[in-house]
Structure formats: structure tokens, C-alpha cells
Amino acid sequence: MVVASQISDVRDEFSSLTLLMPVYVLFAVVMVPIGMGAGRLAGLDVPGVRSVAFSGVTRNSLVVLPLVLALPAEFGPVPLVVVTQTLVELVVMVVMVRTVPRLVA
């Protein structure tokens, strides 16, 4: 519901927010091998390594969204940034469901 309350503003500011999307995708691309390495270093089994890779990419931005919405008006675009991050993260997770099992077998 909180995301839904922001989606029209995200649509209105979409061209500006697209500048952030490569940063979020790059973060995921970097975190997958880091998570895989950390899981292997910890001696985890295959499901554990996959879990660490997914956990490293997921930033739980929706947890902070209610706090961000409580910020003063001069921080107006920040909730849109958080929602955009969440939307990109969801797409990345779908891609990861297909790719991570191939990388960690």
C-alpha cells in the first residue's frame, strides 16, 4: 500500500529516476559474486550460498520507506528514490531466480 501511494509520483518523475537505475543494477551485479564468495568462504552448502547471494542484493528498502515518508518536505523526492530502488530490485530478483542456480550448483 505504501508503494502504491507513491507510484503515480514515480511515473511523473520517471525520466529523472531512470538515472538511478544503473546504480541499483550495478550494485546487484557486484553483490552476487560477493555474496557467493562469502557463502563459500563460510562453508555453506549450495542453498546457503544462494541465500547469501540473494540476501546481499536485497536491501529491504520497503522497511525504511515509512521512515522516509516522515521526513520534512524538502526531502520530497527521497520516497520516490526508495520506491524506484524497490522496483528495480524486484526485476533483478526475477532475473536472479533464473541465473543464480546456474552460477551456484
Secondary structure as UniProt FT lines:
FT   HELIX           2..12
FT   HELIX           14..17
FT   TURN            18..20
FT   HELIX           21..41
FT   TURN            42..43
FT   HELIX           46..57
FT   HELIX           61..69
FT   HELIX           73..75
FT   TURN            76..77
FT   HELIX           78..103
//
